[in-house]
Every structure is written in C-alpha cells, then in structure tokens.
C-alpha cells in the first residue's frame, strides 16, 4: 500500500466519523443538502417536512411575514451555481427568493418561499 493510499484511507475514516456526528445532530444523513436544510430551519424558524424526500417543499415557515408558506432550501458551497439541464422550472405565483450568506463563509443558502 502506498503512503498516499494510507493517507486517503485515514482521511476517509475521519470523514465518515464526522458524517456520523453530523447525522446525529441533524437527524438525517449528512450530505450538504440535509445540512443546509437543518441550518436554514434553525436560522429562519422553518418546520422541516417529516420525510427528507418530500415532493414540492422542504418545510414551511413557522413565524414572521412568511409564516405558513412553504420553502425549498438549496445549499451549495461558495463558488458553485445551480445548473439546469433544461429550462428552469417556473417560480410559482406569489413566491419570493432570498439569497445570501448565513453566519460567515463558507455557508451559502438560497430559499424560495411558496404559498401552501
């Protein structure tokens, strides 16, 4: 086994341990999308949907001017953008969009709120 392969194996073990810790905190597996939904729920008082694969929305706002409206959370590392393979889906009537950073880099979130 080469030294590079040993280092890679060590890093993968450390990442797996980190992902298990994150999953314990957020209550779901630890890909970036689930982490983003958890962060957005805490920051914006969003009640997440029970199932992670719920169609149409990731949750709804519990309070504030958007209370009761559904939300789709998109979470990407800085420097990446959404790439549509075809025409992007139309935004529903009455929807709003917020893009910005939560806390400090490298967290970047985009939210889209829709009427329930």
C-alpha positions as CSV (number, residue, x, y, z in Angstrom):
1,X,0.0,0.0,0.0
2,X,1.4,3.4,-0.9
3,X,1.7,6.3,1.5
4,X,-0.9,8.3,-0.5
5,X,-3.4,5.4,-0.2
6,X,-2.8,5.1,3.5
7,X,-3.4,8.9,4.0
8,X,-6.5,8.7,1.8
9,X,-7.9,5.8,3.9
10,X,-7.2,7.8,7.1
11,X,-9.0,10.8,5.7
12,X,-12.0,8.7,4.6
13,X,-12.2,7.2,8.1
14,X,-12.1,10.7,9.7
15,X,-14.8,12.0,7.2
16,X,-17.0,9.0,8.0
17,X,-16.7,9.7,11.7
18,X,-17.5,13.4,11.1
19,X,-20.6,12.5,8.9
20,X,-21.9,10.2,11.7
21,X,-21.6,13.1,14.2
22,X,-23.3,15.5,11.9
23,X,-26.1,12.9,11.2
24,X,-26.7,12.5,15.0
25,X,-27.1,16.3,15.3
26,X,-29.4,16.9,12.3
27,X,-31.3,13.6,12.5
28,X,-30.7,12.7,8.8
29,X,-27.8,11.6,6.7
30,X,-25.1,14.2,6.2
31,X,-24.9,15.3,2.6
32,X,-24.7,19.1,2.1
33,X,-28.4,19.5,1.2
34,X,-29.6,18.0,4.5
35,X,-27.0,20.1,6.4
36,X,-28.3,23.2,4.7
37,X,-31.9,22.4,5.5
38,X,-31.0,21.9,9.1
39,X,-29.1,25.3,9.3
40,X,-32.0,27.1,7.4
41,X,-34.6,25.6,9.8
42,X,-32.6,26.9,12.8
43,X,-31.9,30.3,11.4
44,X,-35.3,31.1,9.7
45,X,-37.6,29.2,12.0
46,X,-38.6,26.6,9.4
47,X,-40.6,23.5,10.3
48,X,-39.0,20.8,8.1
49,X,-41.1,18.2,6.4
50,X,-41.0,14.8,8.1
51,X,-39.6,12.9,5.1
52,X,-36.4,14.2,3.5
53,X,-37.7,13.2,0.1
54,X,-41.0,15.2,0.4
55,X,-42.0,16.4,-3.0
56,X,-42.6,20.2,-3.5
57,X,-41.1,21.7,-0.3
58,X,-38.5,21.1,2.4
59,X,-40.7,22.7,5.1
60,X,-42.7,25.8,6.0
61,X,-42.0,29.0,7.9
62,X,-43.4,28.9,11.5
63,X,-43.2,32.6,12.1
64,X,-42.6,36.0,10.6
65,X,-44.1,37.6,7.5
66,X,-43.8,34.2,5.6
67,X,-45.5,32.1,8.3
68,X,-47.3,29.2,6.8
69,X,-45.6,29.5,3.4
70,X,-43.6,26.5,2.1
71,X,-39.9,26.8,1.4
72,X,-37.4,24.9,-0.7
73,X,-33.8,25.2,0.6
74,X,-30.8,25.0,-1.7
75,X,-27.4,24.7,-0.1
76,X,-24.2,24.9,-2.1
77,X,-20.6,25.6,-1.4
78,X,-19.4,29.1,-2.4
79,X,-18.3,29.3,-6.0
80,X,-20.8,26.8,-7.3
81,X,-24.1,27.6,-9.0
82,X,-27.2,25.7,-9.9
83,X,-27.0,24.3,-13.4
84,X,-30.3,23.4,-15.1
85,X,-30.1,20.7,-17.7
86,X,-33.2,22.1,-19.4
87,X,-35.5,25.1,-18.9
88,X,-35.6,26.0,-15.2
89,X,-39.0,25.4,-13.5
90,X,-41.2,28.4,-13.3
91,X,-41.5,30.2,-10.0
92,X,-45.0,29.9,-8.5
93,X,-47.1,33.0,-8.3
94,X,-46.5,34.8,-5.0
95,X,-43.1,33.2,-4.5
96,X,-40.1,35.0,-3.1
97,X,-36.5,34.3,-3.1
98,X,-33.7,35.1,-0.6
99,X,-30.1,34.5,-1.4
100,X,-27.2,35.3,0.9
101,X,-24.8,34.0,3.4
102,X,-25.7,32.7,6.8
103,X,-23.3,33.4,9.6
104,X,-19.9,33.5,7.9
105,X,-18.3,31.9,4.8
106,X,-18.4,29.2,3.5
107,X,-22.2,28.8,4.1
108,X,-24.4,30.0,1.2
109,X,-28.1,29.4,1.0
110,X,-30.9,30.1,-1.4
111,X,-34.5,30.0,-0.2
112,X,-37.7,30.0,-2.2
113,X,-41.0,30.5,-0.4
114,X,-44.3,29.5,-1.9
115,X,-47.9,29.6,-0.7
116,X,-49.1,26.4,0.9
